[in-house]
Amino acid sequence: MNKKEKMKLKKFVITVIIIILFTLFEYVAQQNGWIENILNETETTKTSTNNNINIDNIPQYSGEIVININNDIPYFEEKDISTEDFEYYSNLDELNRAGVAFANICKYTMPPQGTKRESLSYKPTGWVQYLYGENNSKHLYERCHLIAWQLGNENNNKKNLITGTRDMNSAMIEYENMIANWVKLKNKEEKDYHVLYRVTPIYKDENQLATGVEIEAKSVEEEGVCFNKFIYNVQENFEIDYHTGKAKLIEN
Amino acid sequence: MELNLNKITEKLSQSEFIKNFIQELSKTLENSNNIELTDKEELEFEKREFDFLQGYFEKELSDLSKGEVFIVTNKYDNDELHRYKVTQYKNNLECKYIAFEKDLPKNVQLRDVVRKVNGSYIYDEQATQYLKNAINEIKQEIVNNREK
């Protein structure tokens, strides 16, 4: 074998080794979900500026607990627009998880002013409470009403409750208040106006804990409230196993 | 002095106090017979109850000649507007609507079956009893399975 042939053989062997190494890396990366994460991270970067996200394609959480869906326009159809007072709650699924809740909120669905809500004891799926802080004074999870009690007066209804982090619940309350305030404002003007409101918990596969909730709202009689948001079921400094609801506090 | 037991019994049964006492006693006895379910059993019960009610409503809502059927499920507390919620179970949904006391039968109770005719609700005693028995049977079945 002359020098030229030796060089050729060397090049060939190196190429084969590189190909084998690359194939091996790709296999390992796929097994560990690295590639998926890289792709998701790329998409996540887009989410902060891009509002045209479809609910079937929620990006991975990237630090913003609330993102706009469908350019903030709810997916209600013409047939949904109504002035009838109603609340629809989905039957629990085979894993006992609550599903879509849909209501037409008005002064008649809301509880009388001054009513105190009774405390709850039902543990929705994924309820593995995590207490922390001084004397365990802080908690990770809260029982989140899909249709807020202040809007639908529906308290201890298993079909209306999911396990949510404190941060998710707080974010939801902000939008619920928006609806309640608008209805009350119109009520002061002696207008019995409605807001269509739909909350959809999104679960991945057989997870016990929802990844988050989509909340959609639209005032019926006149322009006022209109949004379509996704709120992530996350909590700062926590790593959550969505399959079980178990969580781990990440030390700073 | 002659003791007329029949007269005493009759007088007692007419007494408002005795009537209330018997009513309260019956309630207490009924509650003491109520079976406590575990959280897991409670979930199973609610799901089976939902399936049963959905079947019932499917049948009843296919013929509206006797009026649209609902179950009275909620009452608003301390409410100046005297509101209730009446419910139907269909399309895998629990569908709740607001109803006012003035439109509901007098002395309406939660779990009563009512039929909406011309904007007002009429009490359906037979249906109420039928559903009560059927739902109790579901509960009893769950308890019986526990004891096996």
Interface residues (C-beta under 8 A of the other chain):
Chain A: E84 D85 F86 E87 Y88 Y89 S90 N91 L92 N96 Y108 T109 P111 P112 G114 T115 Y122 K123 N153 E154 N157 K158 K159
Chain B: D39 L43 E46 K47 F50 Q54 N74 Y76 D77 N78 D79 E80 L81 R83 K85 N92 L93 E94 C95 K96 Y97 I98
